[in-house]
Amino acid sequence: LVLESPVPVLLDVYADWCGPCKQLTPALEQICINAGGMLRLVKINTDQQRQISGALEVKALPTIFGVRDGKIINSFQGMPRDEQMIRDFLIGTMVPGQNFKPPLSDEDKERYDDLSIKLLKVATSASFSFSAREGLDNRVSKLLDELVATIGGDTGMAVAEDSAQVLRSLMANVIEHPFEEKFRTIKLDNKVIASKIAQYPPCLTILKSIGFAPDGESRMVVAKGKRVLNIAPFVVGRGSIEKWIDKNRSQIATEGRKRRDEIARVRLAAEAEEAAKNRVDESEEEEESEDEVDANLCVIKLRLEGKKKVHDIEMDADDTLAALLDKLPFSVEDGETVQFTCVAKRLIVKSTDTDKMSKTLSELRLMPTASVVVKIGEGKKSDITKGSLAERAAAHKKKTTGSHSYHSIGLYAKDDGDKAETFESGGVLYEHVLTDDEDEGEEDGGDEEKGDEADENEEEEADDSEESMDDEDEQ
């Protein structure tokens, strides 16, 4: 009477013990009689229909709801303030597109939409018998088992669970939006629907069991052309699917893991095949690139001593080390010596070494690439043009030679050397002369003369000492 009424409805929620209800109800009956069939009055006793009054969230009596096309669009509680208020309410309820006075807010519209869905659930649930519920529940469960058998294989339960979830979503959309036409239509050629629903006959049978009917070759529609939809079968069907999933959850999880592993294996095999193809292509590209490499190209990686930055210098194999000196990315002042050091090739060359600097990079074994450390700032050019080992030996010799000489005179042990003079105390007088090697040749003659003079002096001193000793004895 209310949801499927072709004319607007005044839904009067009252109670026998309510005084204002007894005053308002006769006036509403007279209004509907005067409307000439354009308005219908439905009365609900809240004491006898507590489920409906609870769904409508009735908080005061009387409460009047305006219903049009199965949806609640407005309401008021208690006695109307005046005749104009009830007139505005009736006009807004009966005339489509007519705004209420005062206008409804967005919050009020959302609240009335929720109340309409609640009223629809209560009404359709009451019209769907217990035996019909049990029959539909058992039918959906059996059809889902048939779906598992139809799919087969080790992962049939997991695949069937995916299809069951899609069916559940389709039913939930209709339950949550019963007044919207777009949720009442299923397109079987949709990618997801075609892969999970349309190809399995048990799924199509479930849709037909809850009210869907074929509409052409690729569509299914429920309650076509009707304003209000009986959502009770959809509620039962959704509940049946949820119970079936809970019952088989363990098996679904086990087969789901197997299915994911199988998908992963297929994906890895495809990636491996693709990688093998890419390796073949890369090897061909490498061969082509190797053919294009210049055999005479030499890359010198220069680094200034004490710094970390490396400079790549491209040169030809026939270029000399002197050419590298011209390409240095560092500033070199006139007269400064530049030293090139390559540890890997055991090479140390200074810019003053003209022989090495004139050699090519290939002769110095710096091909095809080499790391070279550059040292700048050793002062003016040196006269030494030998390799590093010779330079170090010359430097060492320079430290140990010179134009100096010295004499040392001291007391030594009795048997130390031949050139010694014995004292009565047991010691000896020893004279030690050191000269430089560089002056040996020049001073040999002089040493002999000095030696002869020293011998003569020693003989004279010996004679004097003997005479002095004889005098002492005589005394």
C-alpha positions as CSV (number, residue, x, y, z in Angstrom):
1,L,0.0,0.0,0.0
2,V,2.8,2.4,0.8
3,L,5.9,1.5,-1.3
4,E,4.0,0.4,-4.4
5,S,1.3,3.0,-4.3
6,P,0.7,4.8,-7.6
7,V,-0.3,8.0,-5.8
8,P,1.4,9.9,-2.9
9,V,0.8,8.5,0.6
10,L,0.3,10.1,4.0
11,L,1.8,7.6,6.5
12,D,0.2,8.3,9.9
13,V,2.0,6.7,12.9
14,Y,-0.3,6.9,15.9
15,A,-1.3,5.2,19.2
16,D,-4.8,4.6,20.6
17,W,-3.8,6.4,23.9
18,C,-2.5,9.5,22.1
19,G,-4.9,12.5,22.4
20,P,-3.4,14.6,19.6
21,C,-3.6,11.5,17.3
22,K,-7.3,11.3,17.9
23,Q,-7.7,14.9,16.8
24,L,-5.4,14.8,13.8
25,T,-6.5,11.5,12.2
26,P,-10.1,12.6,11.3
27,A,-8.8,15.8,9.6
28,L,-6.3,13.7,7.5
29,E,-9.1,11.4,6.5
30,Q,-11.2,14.3,5.3
31,I,-8.3,15.7,3.3
32,C,-7.7,12.4,1.5
33,I,-11.5,12.1,0.8
34,N,-11.5,15.7,-0.7
35,A,-8.4,14.8,-2.8
36,G,-10.5,12.5,-4.9
37,G,-8.1,9.6,-5.1
38,M,-5.0,11.7,-5.6
39,L,-3.8,11.1,-2.1
40,R,-3.9,8.0,0.1
41,L,-3.8,7.7,3.9
42,V,-2.2,4.7,5.6
43,K,-2.3,4.4,9.4
44,I,0.2,2.4,11.5
45,N,-0.4,1.7,15.2
46,T,3.0,2.0,16.8
47,D,2.0,-0.4,19.6
48,Q,1.3,-3.1,17.1
49,Q,4.0,-2.4,14.5
50,R,7.0,-1.6,16.6
51,Q,9.4,-2.9,14.0
52,I,8.1,-0.3,11.4
53,S,8.1,2.6,13.9
54,G,11.6,1.6,15.0
55,A,12.8,1.6,11.3
56,L,11.2,5.1,10.9
57,E,12.9,6.3,14.1
58,V,9.6,7.7,15.4
59,K,10.2,9.8,18.6
60,A,6.9,11.6,19.1
61,L,3.2,11.0,18.3
62,P,1.6,11.6,16.0
63,T,4.3,11.5,13.2
64,I,3.2,12.1,9.6
65,F,5.4,11.0,6.7
66,G,4.9,12.1,3.1
67,V,5.8,9.2,0.7
68,R,5.9,9.4,-3.1
69,D,7.2,6.7,-5.5
70,G,8.1,4.5,-2.6
71,K,10.4,7.1,-1.0
72,I,9.9,9.2,2.1
73,I,10.3,12.9,1.1
74,N,9.2,14.8,4.2
75,S,7.6,14.5,7.7
76,F,6.3,16.5,10.7
77,Q,5.5,15.6,14.3
78,G,2.6,16.7,16.5
79,M,-0.3,18.9,15.6
80,P,0.3,21.4,12.7
81,R,0.8,25.0,13.8
82,D,-1.8,26.3,11.3
83,E,-3.7,25.5,8.2
84,Q,-1.0,27.0,5.9
85,M,1.6,24.6,7.3
86,I,-0.5,21.5,6.4
87,R,-1.3,23.0,3.0
88,D,2.4,23.5,2.1
89,F,3.2,19.9,3.3
90,L,0.4,18.4,1.1
91,I,1.4,20.4,-2.0
92,G,5.0,19.4,-1.6
93,T,4.0,15.8,-1.2
94,M,1.5,15.6,-4.1
95,V,3.1,17.8,-6.7
96,P,6.4,16.5,-8.2
97,G,9.1,19.1,-8.4
98,Q,7.4,21.4,-5.9
99,N,9.6,22.6,-3.1
100,F,8.6,22.4,0.5
101,K,8.2,25.5,2.7
102,P,10.6,25.8,4.4
103,P,13.0,24.0,1.9
104,L,14.7,20.8,3.0
105,S,18.4,20.8,3.8
106,D,20.8,18.3,2.4
107,E,21.1,16.6,5.8
108,D,17.3,16.1,5.8
109,K,17.3,14.7,2.4
110,E,20.0,12.1,3.3
111,R,18.1,11.2,6.5
112,Y,14.9,10.6,4.5
113,D,16.8,8.4,2.0
114,D,18.1,6.3,4.8
115,L,14.7,6.0,6.3
116,S,13.3,5.0,2.9
117,I,15.8,2.1,2.6
118,K,15.1,0.9,6.2
119,L,11.3,1.0,5.5
120,L,11.9,-1.0,2.3
121,K,13.9,-3.6,4.0
122,V,11.3,-4.1,6.8
123,A,8.5,-4.2,4.3
124,T,10.1,-6.6,1.8
125,S,11.4,-8.8,4.7
126,A,7.9,-9.2,6.0
127,S,6.6,-10.2,2.6
128,F,9.3,-12.9,2.1
129,S,8.2,-16.0,3.9
130,F,10.5,-18.2,6.1
131,S,10.1,-21.2,3.7
132,A,11.1,-19.0,0.8
133,R,14.2,-17.9,2.7
134,E,15.3,-21.4,3.5
135,G,14.7,-22.6,0.0
136,L,16.8,-19.7,-1.5
137,D,19.5,-20.2,1.0
138,N,19.9,-23.9,0.2
139,R,19.7,-23.3,-3.5
140,V,22.5,-20.7,-3.5
141,S,24.8,-22.9,-1.4
142,K,24.3,-25.9,-3.7
143,L,24.9,-23.8,-6.8
144,L,28.2,-22.5,-5.3
145,D,29.3,-26.2,-4.8
146,E,28.4,-26.9,-8.4
147,L,30.5,-23.9,-9.4
148,V,33.6,-25.5,-7.6
149,A,33.0,-28.8,-9.4
150,T,32.6,-26.9,-12.8
151,I,35.9,-25.1,-12.4
152,G,37.8,-28.2,-11.1
153,G,41.5,-28.5,-10.5
154,D,43.5,-27.9,-7.4
155,T,42.5,-24.2,-7.3
156,G,38.8,-24.6,-8.1
157,M,37.7,-23.4,-4.6
158,A,39.8,-20.3,-4.8
159,V,38.5,-19.4,-8.3
160,A,34.9,-20.0,-7.1
161,E,35.5,-17.7,-4.2
162,D,36.4,-14.9,-6.6
163,S,33.2,-15.4,-8.5
164,A,31.2,-15.6,-5.3
165,Q,32.7,-12.2,-4.2
166,V,31.6,-10.6,-7.5
167,L,28.1,-12.0,-7.0
168,R,28.0,-10.6,-3.5
169,S,29.1,-7.1,-4.7
170,L,26.3,-7.1,-7.3
171,M,23.7,-7.9,-4.6
172,A,25.1,-5.4,-2.1
173,N,24.8,-2.6,-4.7
174,V,21.1,-3.3,-5.2
175,I,20.5,-3.5,-1.5
176,E,22.3,-0.2,-0.8
177,H,20.8,1.7,-3.8
178,P,17.3,0.1,-4.4
179,F,15.9,3.1,-6.1
180,E,18.7,3.6,-8.7
181,E,18.1,1.9,-12.1
182,K,21.8,1.5,-13.0
183,F,22.4,-1.0,-10.2
184,R,19.6,-3.2,-11.4
185,T,21.3,-3.9,-14.7
186,I,24.2,-6.3,-15.2
187,K,26.3,-6.2,-18.4
188,L,27.5,-9.7,-19.2
189,D,30.1,-8.4,-21.7
190,N,31.9,-6.5,-19.0
191,K,35.5,-7.7,-18.6
192,V,35.2,-8.8,-15.0
193,I,31.6,-10.1,-15.3
194,A,32.5,-12.1,-18.4
195,S,35.6,-13.7,-16.8
196,K,34.0,-14.5,-13.4
197,I,30.3,-14.8,-13.9
198,A,29.0,-15.1,-17.5
199,Q,31.1,-18.2,-18.4
200,Y,29.9,-20.2,-15.4
201,P,26.2,-21.4,-15.6
202,P,25.8,-21.8,-11.8
203,C,26.5,-18.1,-11.4
204,L,23.9,-17.2,-13.9
205,T,21.4,-19.5,-12.2
206,I,22.0,-17.7,-8.9
207,L,21.3,-14.3,-10.4
208,K,18.0,-15.7,-11.8
209,S,17.1,-17.1,-8.4
210,I,17.2,-13.7,-6.8
211,G,15.1,-12.0,-9.5
212,F,17.4,-11.1,-12.5
213,A,16.0,-11.9,-15.9
214,P,17.8,-11.9,-19.3
215,D,17.4,-8.6,-21.3
216,G,18.9,-9.3,-24.7
217,E,22.1,-11.4,-25.3
218,S,24.4,-9.5,-23.0
219,R,22.3,-8.0,-20.2
220,M,20.3,-9.1,-17.2
221,V,17.8,-6.8,-15.4
222,V,15.7,-7.0,-12.2
223,A,12.4,-5.2,-11.6
224,K,12.4,-3.6,-15.0
225,G,9.9,-0.8,-15.2
226,K,9.0,-0.9,-11.5
227,R,9.5,1.9,-9.1
228,V,10.2,-0.2,-6.0
229,L,12.4,-3.4,-5.9
230,N,11.8,-6.3,-3.5
231,I,15.3,-6.5,-1.9
232,A,14.5,-9.4,0.4
233,P,15.9,-12.1,-2.0
234,F,19.1,-10.0,-2.4
235,V,19.6,-9.9,1.4
236,V,19.1,-13.6,1.6
237,G,21.4,-14.4,-1.3
238,R,24.1,-12.1,0.1
239,G,23.9,-13.8,3.4
240,S,24.1,-17.3,1.8
241,I,27.2,-16.4,0.0
242,E,28.9,-15.0,3.2
243,K,28.0,-18.2,5.1
244,W,29.4,-20.4,2.3
245,I,32.7,-18.4,2.2
246,D,33.0,-18.7,6.0
247,K,32.3,-22.5,5.9
248,N,35.1,-23.1,3.3
249,R,37.5,-20.4,4.4
250,S,40.3,-22.9,5.3
251,Q,40.2,-24.7,1.9
252,I,39.9,-21.3,0.1
253,A,43.0,-20.1,1.8
254,T,45.0,-23.3,1.0
255,E,44.0,-23.3,-2.7
256,G,44.5,-19.5,-2.8
257,R,48.1,-20.0,-1.9
258,K,48.5,-22.6,-4.5
259,R,46.9,-20.4,-7.1
260,R,49.2,-17.4,-6.2
261,D,52.2,-19.7,-6.4
262,E,51.2,-20.9,-9.8
263,I,50.6,-17.4,-11.1
264,A,54.0,-16.4,-9.7
265,R,55.7,-19.4,-11.5
266,V,54.1,-18.4,-14.8
267,R,55.1,-14.8,-14.3
268,L,58.7,-15.8,-13.5
269,A,58.9,-18.1,-16.5
270,A,57.7,-15.3,-18.8
271,E,60.2,-12.9,-17.3
272,A,63.0,-15.4,-17.7
273,E,62.1,-15.9,-21.3
274,E,62.0,-12.2,-21.9
275,A,65.3,-11.7,-20.1
276,A,66.9,-14.4,-22.4
277,K,65.7,-12.6,-25.4
278,N,67.1,-9.3,-24.1
279,R,70.4,-11.0,-23.4
280,V,70.7,-12.1,-27.0
281,D,69.9,-8.6,-28.2
282,E,72.4,-7.1,-25.8
283,S,75.1,-9.5,-26.9
284,E,74.5,-8.5,-30.5
285,E,74.7,-4.9,-29.5
286,E,77.9,-5.5,-27.6
287,E,79.5,-7.2,-30.6
288,E,78.5,-4.3,-32.8
289,S,79.9,-1.8,-30.3
290,E,83.1,-3.8,-30.0
291,D,83.6,-3.5,-33.7
292,E,83.2,0.2,-33.5
293,V,85.8,0.7,-30.7
294,D,88.9,2.6,-31.8
295,A,92.0,0.4,-31.2
296,N,94.3,3.4,-30.9
297,L,92.2,5.2,-28.3
298,C,94.0,5.7,-25.0
299,V,92.2,7.1,-21.9
300,I,94.5,8.5,-19.3
301,K,92.9,9.1,-15.8
302,L,94.8,12.0,-14.3
303,R,94.7,12.8,-10.6
304,L,96.6,15.6,-9.0
305,E,98.6,14.4,-6.0
306,G,96.7,15.0,-2.8
307,K,93.3,15.4,-4.6
308,K,90.5,12.9,-5.2
309,K,89.0,14.3,-8.5
310,V,89.9,12.3,-11.6
311,H,90.1,13.8,-15.1
312,D,89.7,11.6,-18.1
313,I,92.0,12.6,-21.0
314,E,91.5,10.9,-24.4
315,M,94.6,10.6,-26.5
316,D,96.0,8.5,-29.3
317,A,98.4,5.6,-28.9
318,D,101.0,7.5,-31.0
319,D,100.9,10.6,-28.8
320,T,103.9,11.2,-26.6
321,L,104.1,11.9,-22.9
322,A,105.0,15.4,-23.8
323,A,101.7,15.8,-25.5
324,L,100.0,14.7,-22.3
325,L,101.9,17.5,-20.5
326,D,100.3,20.0,-22.9
327,K,96.8,18.7,-22.1
328,L,97.1,18.8,-18.3
329,P,93.9,20.3,-16.7
330,F,96.1,21.8,-14.0
331,S,98.0,25.1,-14.0
332,V,101.8,24.7,-14.3
333,E,104.1,27.7,-13.9
334,D,107.2,28.2,-16.0
335,G,110.2,26.4,-14.6
336,E,108.2,23.9,-12.4
337,T,108.9,20.2,-12.8
338,V,106.0,17.9,-13.4
339,Q,106.2,14.3,-12.3
340,F,104.0,11.5,-13.8
341,T,103.5,8.4,-11.6
342,C,101.7,5.2,-12.8
343,V,101.9,2.6,-10.0
344,A,100.3,-0.2,-12.1
345,K,103.0,0.2,-14.8
346,R,105.8,1.0,-12.3
347,L,106.6,4.2,-14.1
348,I,107.9,7.5,-12.7
349,V,108.8,10.2,-15.2
350,K,109.7,13.8,-14.7
351,S,109.2,16.5,-17.3
352,T,112.9,17.0,-17.3
353,D,113.5,13.5,-18.6
354,T,113.5,14.3,-22.3
355,D,114.1,10.6,-23.4
356,K,111.0,9.3,-21.5
357,M,108.9,12.3,-22.4
358,S,109.5,11.8,-26.1
359,K,108.2,8.2,-26.0
360,T,104.7,7.3,-27.1
361,L,101.9,6.1,-24.8
362,S,102.0,2.7,-26.4
363,E,105.8,2.4,-25.8
364,L,105.3,3.3,-22.2
365,R,102.6,0.6,-21.9
366,L,99.8,3.0,-21.0
367,M,97.4,1.5,-23.4
368,P,94.4,1.3,-23.5
369,T,93.9,3.1,-20.2
370,A,96.0,4.0,-17.2
371,S,95.7,5.9,-13.9
372,V,98.4,8.5,-13.6
373,V,99.1,10.7,-10.5
374,V,100.6,14.2,-11.3
375,K,102.9,16.0,-9.0
376,I,103.6,19.7,-9.7
377,G,105.9,22.2,-8.0
378,E,109.3,20.7,-7.4
379,G,111.0,24.0,-8.2
380,K,113.3,24.9,-11.1
381,K,114.5,22.3,-13.6
382,S,117.1,20.0,-12.2
383,D,120.3,18.8,-14.0
384,I,119.5,15.2,-13.0
385,T,117.8,13.5,-15.9
386,K,118.0,9.9,-14.7
387,G,115.3,7.5,-13.5
388,S,114.0,7.7,-9.9
389,L,116.3,5.0,-8.5
390,A,119.4,6.8,-9.9
391,E,118.1,10.1,-8.6
392,R,117.7,8.7,-5.1
393,A,121.2,7.1,-5.1
394,A,122.7,10.4,-6.2
395,A,120.9,12.2,-3.5
396,H,122.1,9.8,-0.9
397,K,125.7,10.1,-2.2
398,K,125.4,13.9,-2.0
399,K,124.5,13.6,1.7
400,T,127.5,11.4,2.6
401,T,130.2,13.4,0.7
402,G,131.6,16.9,1.0
403,S,134.7,19.0,1.3
404,H,135.0,18.6,5.1
405,S,137.5,16.7,7.3
406,Y,138.2,16.3,11.0
407,H,140.7,14.7,13.5
408,S,139.8,12.8,16.6
409,I,142.3,12.2,19.5
410,G,141.4,10.1,22.4
411,L,142.3,7.3,24.8
412,Y,141.5,3.8,23.6
413,A,142.2,0.2,24.8
414,K,145.7,-1.1,24.8
415,D,145.4,-3.3,21.7
416,D,143.4,-0.9,19.5
417,G,145.1,-0.5,16.2
418,D,148.7,-0.1,15.2
419,K,148.9,3.7,15.1
420,A,149.0,4.2,18.9
421,E,151.3,5.4,21.6
422,T,151.3,3.5,24.8
423,F,151.0,5.3,28.1
424,E,152.0,4.0,31.5
425,S,148.4,4.1,32.6
426,G,147.6,1.3,30.0
427,G,146.0,3.6,27.4
428,V,147.2,4.6,24.0
429,L,147.3,7.9,22.1
430,Y,145.4,7.3,18.8
431,E,145.1,9.9,16.0
432,H,142.3,9.3,13.5
433,V,142.0,11.3,10.3
434,L,138.8,11.2,8.1
435,T,138.8,12.8,4.6
436,D,136.2,12.9,1.8
437,D,136.3,10.3,-1.0
438,E,136.2,13.1,-3.6
439,D,139.6,14.5,-2.4
440,E,141.4,11.2,-2.0
441,G,143.1,11.4,-5.4
442,E,144.2,15.0,-4.9
443,E,145.4,14.5,-1.4
444,D,147.3,11.2,-1.8
445,G,150.7,12.9,-2.5
446,G,150.1,15.4,0.3
447,D,149.3,12.6,2.7
448,E,152.6,10.8,2.0
449,E,154.6,14.0,2.6
450,K,152.6,14.6,5.8
451,G,153.4,11.0,6.8
452,D,157.2,11.5,6.4
453,E,157.1,14.7,8.4
454,A,155.1,12.9,11.1
455,D,157.7,10.1,11.2
456,E,160.6,12.6,11.5
457,N,158.8,14.4,14.3
458,E,158.1,11.2,16.1
459,E,161.8,10.2,16.0
460,E,162.8,13.6,17.3
461,E,160.3,13.4,20.1
462,A,161.5,9.9,20.9
463,D,165.2,11.1,21.2
464,D,164.1,14.0,23.4
465,S,162.1,11.7,25.7
466,E,165.1,9.3,26.0
467,E,167.5,12.1,26.9
468,S,165.1,13.4,29.5
469,M,164.7,9.9,31.0
470,D,168.6,9.5,31.2
471,D,168.9,12.8,33.1
472,E,166.3,11.7,35.6
473,D,168.2,8.5,36.2
474,E,171.5,10.3,36.8
475,Q,169.8,12.6,39.2
